[in-house]
Amino acid sequence: MPTPDHHRRPARQTGSTPRQGGPTNTPTNDWRCTRCDKLLGVFRDGGMHLRFARGHEYFVGFPVVATCRGCGTLNQTTAPMR
């Protein structure tokens, strides 16, 4: 269960709108949480590379759905933007 976030601040304060479940127009391969901007995975070789604590790593296809370990938000992406 995620920690209550009533006392938390966002990881990064920017003037832009939240991301919508996929990479933005910037040249990055990172997939980040739409709420707290925590790194969820990396787009690599046509798939998604996910890494968790204690050495658990996965390379999965699309669509990808993941719960953010930081804030508990459910995130989804269907494919990397080209």
C-alpha positions as CSV (number, residue, x, y, z in Angstrom):
1,M,0.0,0.0,0.0
2,P,1.4,3.4,-0.9
3,T,2.3,5.9,1.7
4,P,-0.2,8.7,2.1
5,D,1.1,11.7,0.1
6,H,-0.6,14.6,1.9
7,H,2.8,15.8,3.2
8,R,4.8,15.0,0.0
9,R,5.9,17.4,-2.7
10,P,6.2,16.4,-6.3
11,A,9.6,15.1,-7.3
12,R,10.0,17.9,-9.9
13,Q,8.2,21.1,-10.2
14,T,7.8,22.3,-13.8
15,G,5.4,24.6,-15.6
16,S,4.3,21.8,-18.0
17,T,1.3,19.6,-17.8
18,P,1.6,16.1,-16.5
19,R,2.7,13.4,-18.9
20,Q,0.1,11.1,-20.4
21,G,1.6,7.6,-20.1
22,G,4.4,7.8,-22.6
23,P,7.5,9.7,-23.6
24,T,7.3,13.4,-24.4
25,N,8.8,15.2,-27.4
26,T,12.2,15.4,-25.6
27,P,14.9,12.9,-26.7
28,T,14.6,10.6,-23.8
29,N,13.7,6.9,-23.5
30,D,12.5,7.2,-19.9
31,W,8.9,6.2,-19.0
32,R,7.9,8.2,-15.9
33,C,5.0,8.3,-13.5
34,T,2.3,10.8,-14.6
35,R,1.9,12.0,-11.1
36,C,5.3,12.1,-9.3
37,D,7.7,11.7,-12.3
38,K,9.5,8.7,-10.8
39,L,11.3,6.5,-13.4
40,L,9.2,3.4,-14.2
41,G,11.0,1.9,-17.2
42,V,13.2,2.6,-20.2
43,F,12.2,2.1,-23.8
44,R,14.9,-0.1,-25.4
45,D,15.0,-2.2,-28.6
46,G,11.3,-2.1,-29.3
47,G,10.3,-3.1,-25.7
48,M,10.3,-1.8,-22.2
49,H,13.0,-2.5,-19.7
50,L,11.8,-2.6,-16.1
51,R,14.0,-3.0,-13.0
52,F,12.9,-3.5,-9.4
53,A,14.5,-3.9,-6.1
54,R,16.7,-7.0,-5.3
55,G,17.8,-7.5,-8.9
56,H,14.4,-8.2,-10.5
57,E,14.6,-7.1,-14.1
58,Y,12.1,-7.6,-16.9
59,F,12.0,-6.8,-20.7
60,V,8.4,-6.7,-21.8
61,G,6.3,-5.9,-24.9
62,F,3.6,-3.3,-25.2
63,P,1.1,-2.3,-23.8
64,V,2.7,-1.9,-20.4
65,V,0.8,-1.1,-17.2
66,A,2.6,-0.4,-13.9
67,T,1.8,0.9,-10.5
68,C,4.3,3.6,-9.3
69,R,6.1,2.4,-6.2
70,G,6.4,6.0,-5.1
71,C,2.9,7.3,-5.2
72,G,0.7,4.3,-6.2
73,T,-0.6,5.8,-9.4
74,L,-1.5,3.3,-12.2
75,N,0.4,4.2,-15.3
76,Q,-0.1,2.8,-18.9
77,T,1.8,3.2,-22.1
78,T,0.9,1.5,-25.4
79,A,4.1,2.0,-27.4
80,P,7.1,4.3,-27.6
81,M,6.7,7.5,-29.7
82,R,8.8,7.6,-32.8
